[in-house]
Amino acid sequence: MTSADTSTGQRTTISVDAMGGDNGPAAVVAGLSRAAGKNPDIRFILHGDEAVLKPLVKKRKLGKRCKVRHAPDVVTMDAKPSHVMRNGKGTSMWSAIEAVRDGQAAVAVSCGNTGALMALSMIRLRKVEGVNRPAIACLWPSRNAGGFNVMLDVGADIKADEQDLLQYALMGASYARNGLGLQRPRIGLLNVGTEEHKGRAELKVANDMIAAIAPTADFDYVGFVEGGDIPSDRVDVIVTDGFTGNIALKTGEGTASLIRDFLQEAFKATPLSRIAALLALTSLRRLSKRIDPRRVNGGVFLGLNGTVVKSHGSADALGVASAVQLAFTLGQAGFSEKLAARVAQATLLAQHGLQDFEKNGQDA
């Protein structure tokens, strides 16, 4: 099976690390079953302990859709990435990435240790030529018609210079185009204010570079955006460094959890509030679904020669299914190849200037 078979044909194969999540392989296989039930064109290579996985696959009747590949070892959540790189060849995580590297699957999905997954992905898949720092992109609930915005980087690397931020803009645009179906996404650069004189020097340079490349790269650049714009309908892709992005992501998750807890406490406070909760049950369920983090589960590693989706470690069946569906969408779109073309555009701009870029730019 070649990479072309898995990414451009009707059927797409997803490589899944079954052993890395907090909820164990049962939750992972349940998620695959959920995803498979909604999409007849998806196939799986499942990596992990064969003795554990085969009964789960049989129970979920996935035998015709899923191949089990034995990998006896597991990357634990507290494992150091350096140790995994030296000693992780027998792990389910390594095996899952290797299937993408060998062209047997279009995308890899894992609920495991984020640092180890990024380290192994970089070592086995290698960075796309011209990429200095890969990025992790996440979906953020927003007021946009599609319900989500894209933000990157959210933790692959704490640093980012102007060239990195330019590459993030191009990669984020490609992700929004292929993952969310936005033909001309709007890009914003996260800053402490929208005024052009604000921010660090690299942000000001990146602002000019992204603005210059936008017309040819088929996205609209809205300029600097602030933290309050992350969930807004002003922008589709928010570009930032991994330090800032990760803090914003964790703050957003914590705030959503706090609001959910406060609402539960408020509606349980008195008999009248319990009655009010019953009357508002339909609306509360709609709100809960709208902000449910399981529906947007899956951070995408960008800038590698292959696509990797990082599911949340505590994902249940719904969360795993969401990550797998995202992987399937990107695999069907041939996302890795299109993203590499976008990065080549940025490299061309940096090396030869905007004039040559406009002459030779590719539509991806």
C-alpha positions as CSV (number, residue, x, y, z in Angstrom):
1,M,0.0,0.0,0.0
2,T,1.5,3.4,-1.0
3,S,0.9,6.8,0.4
4,A,-1.0,7.7,-2.7
5,D,-3.4,4.8,-2.0
6,T,-4.1,6.1,1.5
7,S,-4.4,9.8,0.9
8,T,-5.9,10.3,-2.6
9,G,-8.0,7.2,-3.1
10,Q,-11.5,6.8,-1.8
11,R,-10.3,4.7,1.2
12,T,-8.0,6.3,3.7
13,T,-6.0,4.3,6.3
14,I,-5.3,5.8,9.7
15,S,-2.5,4.5,11.9
16,V,-3.6,4.5,15.6
17,D,-1.5,4.2,18.8
18,A,-3.9,2.1,20.9
19,M,-1.9,2.1,24.2
20,G,-1.0,5.7,25.0
21,G,-4.2,7.1,26.5
22,D,-5.3,7.5,30.1
23,N,-8.4,5.4,29.5
24,G,-6.6,2.5,27.9
25,P,-7.1,0.6,24.6
26,A,-10.8,-0.1,25.2
27,A,-11.6,3.6,24.9
28,V,-9.4,3.9,21.7
29,V,-11.1,0.9,20.0
30,A,-14.5,2.2,21.0
31,G,-13.6,5.5,19.3
32,L,-12.5,3.7,16.2
33,S,-15.8,1.9,16.1
34,R,-17.7,5.1,16.5
35,A,-15.7,6.7,13.6
36,A,-16.0,3.6,11.4
37,G,-19.8,3.6,11.9
38,K,-20.0,7.1,10.4
39,N,-17.6,6.6,7.5
40,P,-17.4,3.4,5.4
41,D,-14.2,4.6,3.7
42,I,-12.0,4.6,6.7
43,R,-9.5,1.8,7.6
44,F,-7.2,1.4,10.5
45,I,-3.8,0.0,11.5
46,L,-4.0,-0.5,15.2
47,H,-0.7,-0.7,17.2
48,G,-0.2,-2.2,20.6
49,D,-0.4,-5.5,22.5
50,E,-1.9,-8.0,20.2
51,A,-3.4,-10.1,23.0
52,V,-5.2,-7.1,24.4
53,L,-6.3,-5.6,21.1
54,K,-7.6,-8.5,19.1
55,P,-10.5,-9.3,21.5
56,L,-11.5,-5.6,21.6
57,V,-11.5,-5.4,17.8
58,K,-13.5,-8.6,17.6
59,K,-16.0,-7.3,20.1
60,R,-16.5,-4.1,18.1
61,K,-16.7,-6.1,14.8
62,L,-13.9,-4.1,13.2
63,G,-12.0,-7.1,11.9
64,K,-12.6,-6.2,8.2
65,R,-11.7,-2.6,8.8
66,C,-8.7,-2.9,11.2
67,K,-5.3,-4.6,11.1
68,V,-3.6,-5.1,14.4
69,R,0.2,-4.7,14.5
70,H,1.9,-6.1,17.6
71,A,4.0,-3.6,19.6
72,P,4.7,-4.9,23.1
73,D,5.9,-1.7,24.8
74,V,4.1,1.5,25.9
75,V,5.3,5.1,26.1
76,T,4.1,6.2,29.5
77,M,2.9,9.8,30.2
78,D,5.9,10.5,32.4
79,A,8.5,9.1,30.0
80,K,11.2,11.5,28.9
81,P,11.3,12.2,25.1
82,S,15.1,11.6,25.0
83,H,14.6,8.2,26.6
84,V,11.8,7.3,24.2
85,M,13.9,8.3,21.1
86,R,16.7,6.0,22.3
87,N,14.7,3.0,23.5
88,G,11.2,3.3,22.0
89,K,11.5,1.2,18.9
90,G,9.2,-1.5,20.4
91,T,6.5,0.9,21.5
92,S,3.0,1.3,20.0
93,M,3.7,5.0,19.4
94,W,6.9,4.3,17.4
95,S,5.0,1.7,15.4
96,A,2.1,4.0,14.6
97,I,4.5,6.8,13.3
98,E,6.5,4.2,11.3
99,A,3.4,3.2,9.4
100,V,3.0,6.8,8.1
101,R,6.7,7.0,7.4
102,D,6.5,3.8,5.3
103,G,3.4,5.0,3.4
104,Q,1.1,2.4,4.8
105,A,-1.2,5.0,6.4
106,A,-2.0,8.6,5.6
107,V,-2.1,10.0,9.2
108,A,-1.1,8.8,12.7
109,V,-3.2,9.3,15.8
110,S,-2.1,9.0,19.4
111,C,-3.5,9.9,22.8
112,G,0.0,9.5,24.3
113,N,2.8,11.6,25.8
114,T,2.9,14.8,23.7
115,G,6.6,15.5,24.1
116,A,7.6,12.0,23.1
117,L,5.1,12.0,20.2
118,M,6.6,15.2,18.8
119,A,10.2,14.0,19.3
120,L,9.5,10.6,17.6
121,S,7.6,12.3,14.8
122,M,10.5,14.7,14.1
123,I,13.0,11.9,14.2
124,R,11.1,9.4,12.1
125,L,9.2,11.7,9.7
126,R,11.7,14.5,9.6
127,K,10.8,18.2,9.1
128,V,9.7,19.5,5.8
129,E,12.5,21.1,4.0
130,G,12.6,24.8,4.9
131,V,10.8,24.4,8.3
132,N,12.8,25.6,11.3
133,R,10.2,24.7,13.9
134,P,7.2,22.5,13.6
135,A,4.0,23.7,15.2
136,I,1.0,22.2,16.9
137,A,-2.4,23.5,15.7
138,C,-5.6,23.2,17.7
139,L,-9.2,24.0,17.0
140,W,-10.8,26.7,19.2
141,P,-14.6,27.1,19.6
142,S,-15.6,30.4,18.0
143,R,-18.4,32.6,16.7
144,N,-17.5,31.7,13.1
145,A,-20.1,29.9,11.0
146,G,-18.2,26.7,11.2
147,G,-17.9,26.9,15.0
148,F,-14.1,26.9,15.2
149,N,-10.9,28.9,14.7
150,V,-7.4,27.5,14.3
151,M,-4.6,28.5,16.6
152,L,-0.9,27.6,16.2
153,D,1.6,27.1,17.7
154,V,0.2,25.8,21.0
155,G,3.2,24.1,22.4
156,A,5.6,22.4,19.9
157,D,8.3,25.0,20.7
158,I,8.3,28.0,23.1
159,K,10.2,30.2,20.6
160,A,9.3,31.6,17.2
161,D,11.1,34.3,15.1
162,E,9.6,36.2,12.2
163,Q,10.3,33.5,9.6
164,D,8.7,30.8,11.9
165,L,5.6,33.0,12.3
166,L,5.4,33.4,8.5
167,Q,5.6,29.6,8.1
168,Y,2.9,29.2,10.8
169,A,0.7,31.6,8.9
170,L,1.1,29.5,5.7
171,M,0.7,26.2,7.5
172,G,-2.3,27.4,9.4
173,A,-3.9,28.7,6.2
174,S,-3.4,25.3,4.5
175,Y,-4.9,23.5,7.6
176,A,-8.0,25.8,7.6
177,R,-8.4,25.3,3.8
178,N,-8.1,21.5,3.9
179,G,-9.4,20.7,7.4
180,L,-12.2,23.3,7.7
181,G,-13.0,23.9,4.0
182,L,-12.2,27.6,4.1
183,Q,-11.1,28.6,0.6
184,R,-9.7,32.0,1.7
185,P,-9.0,31.9,5.5
186,R,-8.4,35.1,7.5
187,I,-5.1,35.1,9.3
188,G,-4.3,37.2,12.5
189,L,-1.1,37.6,14.4
190,L,-1.5,37.5,18.2
191,N,-0.1,40.6,19.9
192,V,-0.7,42.7,23.0
193,G,-2.6,45.2,20.9
194,T,-3.8,45.8,17.4
195,E,-1.7,49.0,16.9
196,E,1.3,48.5,14.5
197,H,3.8,50.0,16.9
198,K,3.1,47.4,19.7
199,G,4.8,44.1,20.2
200,R,8.3,42.6,20.0
201,A,10.5,43.3,17.1
202,E,10.0,39.9,15.5
203,L,6.2,40.4,15.6
204,K,6.5,43.7,13.7
205,V,8.7,42.1,11.0
206,A,6.4,39.1,10.8
207,N,3.4,41.5,10.4
208,D,5.0,43.0,7.3
209,M,6.1,39.6,5.9
210,I,2.6,38.0,6.3
211,A,0.9,41.1,4.8
212,A,3.2,41.0,1.8
213,I,2.6,37.3,1.1
214,A,-1.1,37.2,1.7
215,P,-2.4,38.2,-1.8
216,T,-0.4,35.5,-3.6
217,A,-0.9,32.9,-0.9
218,D,-4.7,33.1,-1.1
219,F,-5.5,34.2,2.4
220,D,-6.7,37.5,3.9
221,Y,-4.4,39.0,6.6
222,V,-6.3,41.0,9.2
223,G,-3.2,42.2,11.0
224,F,-2.6,42.0,14.8
225,V,-5.3,40.5,16.9
226,E,-5.6,40.3,20.7
227,G,-6.5,37.5,23.1
228,G,-10.2,38.5,23.0
229,D,-10.2,37.8,19.2
230,I,-9.2,34.1,19.6
231,P,-12.9,32.9,19.8
232,S,-14.3,35.7,17.6
233,D,-15.6,35.8,14.1
234,R,-13.0,38.4,13.1
235,V,-10.3,35.8,12.2
236,D,-10.0,32.1,11.2
237,V,-6.4,31.4,12.0
238,I,-4.5,32.9,15.0
239,V,-0.7,32.7,14.7
240,T,1.5,32.9,17.8
241,D,4.6,31.3,19.4
242,G,4.2,28.0,21.3
243,F,4.7,29.6,24.8
244,T,1.9,32.1,24.4
245,G,-0.3,29.7,22.5
246,N,0.0,26.9,25.1
247,I,-0.8,29.3,28.0
248,A,-3.9,30.6,26.1
249,L,-5.0,27.1,25.4
250,K,-4.7,25.9,29.0
251,T,-6.3,29.1,30.3
252,G,-9.2,28.6,27.9
253,E,-9.7,25.0,29.0
254,G,-9.5,25.9,32.6
255,T,-12.0,28.7,32.2
256,A,-14.5,26.5,30.4
257,S,-14.2,24.0,33.1
258,L,-14.7,26.6,35.8
259,I,-17.8,28.0,34.1
260,R,-19.3,24.6,33.7
261,D,-18.8,23.9,37.4
262,F,-20.3,27.3,38.4
263,L,-23.3,26.6,36.3
264,Q,-23.8,23.2,37.9
265,E,-23.5,24.7,41.4
266,A,-25.9,27.5,40.5
267,F,-28.6,25.2,39.2
268,K,-28.3,22.9,42.2
269,A,-28.4,25.7,44.8
270,T,-32.1,25.8,45.6
271,P,-35.3,23.9,44.7
272,L,-36.3,26.8,42.4
273,S,-33.0,26.7,40.6
274,R,-33.4,22.9,40.0
275,I,-36.8,23.6,38.4
276,A,-35.1,26.3,36.3
277,A,-32.5,23.8,35.2
278,L,-35.2,21.4,34.1
279,L,-36.9,24.1,32.1
280,A,-33.6,25.1,30.5
281,L,-32.4,21.5,29.9
282,T,-32.6,21.6,26.1
283,S,-30.6,24.9,26.0
284,L,-28.1,23.7,28.5
285,R,-27.5,20.5,26.5
286,R,-27.0,22.6,23.3
287,L,-24.5,24.8,25.2
288,S,-22.7,21.8,26.6
289,K,-22.4,20.3,23.1
290,R,-21.1,23.6,21.7
291,I,-18.3,23.9,24.2
292,D,-17.6,20.1,24.6
293,P,-13.7,19.8,24.2
294,R,-14.2,16.2,22.9
295,R,-15.7,17.6,19.7
296,V,-12.5,19.5,18.9
297,N,-10.1,16.9,20.2
298,G,-6.9,16.7,18.2
299,G,-3.9,18.9,17.9
300,V,-2.2,18.5,14.4
301,F,1.6,18.5,14.1
302,L,2.5,20.7,11.2
303,G,5.7,21.0,9.3
304,L,6.6,17.3,9.1
305,N,6.8,14.9,6.2
306,G,3.6,13.2,7.4
307,T,0.6,14.2,9.4
308,V,0.2,13.4,13.1
309,V,-2.8,14.1,15.2
310,K,-2.4,14.3,19.0
311,S,-5.5,13.4,20.8
312,H,-6.0,14.5,24.4
313,G,-4.6,11.9,26.9
314,S,-7.9,11.6,28.7
315,A,-10.0,11.2,25.6
316,D,-13.0,8.9,25.7
317,A,-14.6,7.2,22.8
318,L,-16.2,10.4,21.5
319,G,-12.9,12.3,21.8
320,V,-11.0,9.5,20.0
321,A,-13.6,9.4,17.2
322,S,-13.3,13.2,16.8
323,A,-9.5,13.0,16.4
324,V,-9.8,10.1,14.0
325,Q,-12.4,12.0,11.9
326,L,-10.0,15.0,11.7
327,A,-7.2,12.6,10.7
328,F,-9.4,11.1,8.0
329,T,-10.4,14.6,6.6
330,L,-6.8,15.6,6.4
331,G,-5.7,12.3,4.9
332,Q,-8.4,12.5,2.2
333,A,-7.3,16.0,1.3
334,G,-3.7,15.0,0.7
335,F,-2.8,17.5,3.4
336,S,0.9,16.7,3.9
337,E,1.7,17.4,0.3
338,K,-0.2,20.6,0.2
339,L,1.3,21.9,3.4
340,A,4.8,21.1,2.0
341,A,4.0,23.2,-1.0
342,R,3.0,26.1,1.2
343,V,6.3,25.9,3.2
344,A,8.2,25.9,-0.1
345,Q,6.5,29.2,-0.9
346,A,7.7,30.7,2.4
347,T,11.3,29.4,1.7
348,L,11.2,30.9,-1.8
349,L,10.1,34.3,-0.4
350,A,12.9,34.3,2.2
351,Q,15.6,33.3,-0.3
352,H,14.6,35.2,-3.4
353,G,12.2,37.9,-2.4
354,L,8.5,38.5,-3.0
355,Q,8.9,39.1,-6.7
356,D,10.2,35.5,-7.4
357,F,7.6,34.1,-5.0
358,E,4.7,35.8,-6.9
359,K,6.1,34.4,-10.2
360,N,6.5,30.8,-8.9
361,G,4.0,30.4,-6.1
362,Q,1.8,27.3,-6.1
363,D,-1.8,26.9,-5.1
364,A,-2.1,24.4,-2.3
